Amino acid sequence: MADTFQQRTPTCPHCGYAMDHDDMVNAPDDVFEAAVNEQRLPVTCPSCDAQYWLQGGYSPHYTTAFSEEELS
């Protein structure tokens, strides 16, 4: 069974398929928005066609430097 807890992309609990960027862009619902807004939504797996639920989560991160040039 695939690990489906807090993965970088949605992972189907039925077959273990991890969505790639194209899958997420082409999904009928906005999968990216679900992460930012910490929403729940039903998803159909592009590999096995089974439906499952997705819960988004957002973990911000920051980088700091003395000047803007150092951030590059």
SVG drawing of the C-alpha trace seen along z (x, -y; Angstrom):
<svg xmlns="http://www.w3.org/2000/svg" viewBox="-16 -44 40 46">
<polyline fill="none" stroke="black" stroke-width="0.4" points="0.0,0.0 1.3,-3.5 2.0,-6.1 -0.7,-8.8 -0.1,-11.0 1.1,-14.6 2.8,-13.7 4.1,-16.3 1.4,-15.3 -1.9,-13.5 -1.3,-9.7 -4.1,-7.3 -4.9,-5.0 -6.3,-2.4 -3.3,-1.9 -0.5,-4.1 -0.3,-6.3 1.2,-9.7 -0.2,-12.5 2.3,-14.5 2.1,-18.2 0.1,-17.6 -2.4,-15.4 -2.9,-18.1 -3.3,-20.9 -5.8,-18.7 -7.9,-17.7 -11.5,-18.9 -11.1,-20.6 -8.2,-22.9 -5.9,-20.6 -3.4,-23.4 -6.0,-25.6 -7.1,-22.8 -3.6,-22.8 -3.4,-26.5 -6.9,-26.7 -6.6,-23.4 -9.7,-22.1 -11.1,-18.7 -12.3,-17.5 -13.1,-14.2 -10.5,-13.2 -10.6,-10.5 -7.2,-8.7 -5.9,-9.2 -4.3,-5.7 -7.0,-3.4 -10.1,-5.6 -11.1,-5.0 -12.4,-8.0 -10.8,-9.1 -10.7,-12.1 -7.9,-14.6 -7.2,-17.0 -4.9,-19.9 -2.4,-21.4 -0.1,-24.4 3.3,-24.7 4.9,-28.1 8.6,-28.5 10.9,-31.5 14.4,-32.4 16.2,-35.4 19.4,-37.3 21.0,-40.6 20.3,-41.9 18.0,-41.0 21.0,-40.0 22.0,-37.3 18.6,-35.6 19.6,-34.4"/>
</svg>
